[in-house]
């Protein structure tokens, strides 16, 4: 099961994800992340995948949806610290990461 821990800062919200991101986990993560975005209205959302052990296409949808949400708010999304298994999925989806 995937989990997310949030670290807010001035204009920034960092979301540290852990575990396996599949269809069911992605739905729960989406609700949690969206609630934090709505409450904090950050200019930058950073999604850190260093603790993710597995991700399927549902994780890609999670990222793309949060990117659209941040763009709609005039902000941006940064994906960082993706393990090699997750990087392959990000590369296939043409999602940039640092």
C-alpha positions as CSV (number, residue, x, y, z in Angstrom):
1,X,0.0,0.0,0.0
2,X,1.3,3.5,-0.9
3,X,1.5,6.4,1.5
4,X,2.2,10.1,1.2
5,X,3.8,12.4,3.7
6,X,3.5,16.2,3.2
7,X,6.1,18.9,4.0
8,X,4.7,22.4,3.4
9,X,6.9,25.4,3.1
10,X,6.5,29.0,1.8
11,X,4.7,28.6,-1.5
12,X,5.8,25.0,-1.8
13,X,4.3,21.6,-1.0
14,X,6.5,18.5,-1.0
15,X,4.7,15.1,-1.2
16,X,6.9,12.2,-0.3
17,X,5.4,9.0,-1.7
18,X,6.3,5.5,-0.5
19,X,5.2,1.9,-1.3
20,X,3.5,0.5,-4.4
21,X,1.4,2.8,-6.6
22,X,-1.3,0.8,-8.4
23,X,-4.9,1.7,-9.4
24,X,-6.3,1.6,-5.8
25,X,-3.4,3.3,-4.2
26,X,-3.3,6.0,-6.9
27,X,-7.0,6.9,-6.2
28,X,-6.3,7.4,-2.5
29,X,-3.1,9.3,-3.1
30,X,-4.9,11.6,-5.6
31,X,-7.6,12.5,-3.0
32,X,-4.9,13.2,-0.3
33,X,-2.7,15.3,-2.6
34,X,-5.7,17.2,-4.1
35,X,-6.9,18.0,-0.6
36,X,-3.5,19.4,0.3
37,X,-3.3,21.4,-2.9
38,X,-6.8,22.9,-2.3
39,X,-6.0,23.8,1.3
40,X,-2.5,25.3,0.7
41,X,-2.6,26.5,-2.9
42,X,1.2,26.1,-3.5
43,X,3.1,27.6,-6.4
44,X,5.2,24.5,-6.6
45,X,4.3,20.9,-5.9
46,X,7.2,18.5,-5.6
47,X,6.4,14.8,-5.8
48,X,9.3,12.7,-4.4
49,X,9.3,9.1,-5.5
50,X,12.4,7.9,-3.6
51,X,10.3,5.6,-1.5
52,X,8.2,4.1,-4.3
53,X,8.9,0.4,-4.9
54,X,6.5,-0.2,-7.8
55,X,4.4,2.0,-10.1
56,X,2.1,1.2,-13.0
57,X,0.3,3.4,-15.4
58,X,-2.0,4.6,-12.6
59,X,1.0,6.4,-11.2
60,X,1.5,8.1,-14.5
61,X,-2.1,9.3,-14.4
62,X,-1.6,10.5,-10.9
63,X,1.4,12.6,-12.0
64,X,-0.3,14.0,-15.1
65,X,-3.4,14.9,-13.3
66,X,-1.5,16.8,-10.5
67,X,0.5,18.5,-13.2
68,X,-2.8,19.7,-14.9
69,X,-4.1,20.8,-11.5
70,X,-1.0,22.8,-10.7
71,X,-0.9,24.4,-14.2
72,X,-4.6,25.4,-13.8
73,X,-3.6,27.2,-10.5
74,X,-0.7,29.0,-12.2
75,X,1.8,26.7,-10.5
76,X,4.1,23.9,-11.5
77,X,4.9,20.3,-10.6
78,X,8.4,18.8,-10.2
79,X,8.9,15.0,-10.1
80,X,12.1,14.0,-8.3
81,X,14.1,11.1,-6.9
82,X,12.5,8.4,-9.0
83,X,14.1,4.9,-8.6
84,X,15.1,3.2,-11.9
85,X,11.9,1.1,-12.1
86,X,9.8,4.2,-11.9
87,X,12.1,6.1,-14.3
88,X,11.3,3.6,-17.0
89,X,7.6,4.3,-16.7
90,X,8.2,8.1,-16.6
91,X,10.4,7.9,-19.7
92,X,7.8,5.9,-21.6
93,X,5.2,8.6,-20.7
94,X,7.6,11.5,-21.5
95,X,7.4,12.9,-18.0
96,X,10.4,14.9,-17.0
97,X,12.0,14.3,-13.6
98,X,15.0,15.5,-11.6
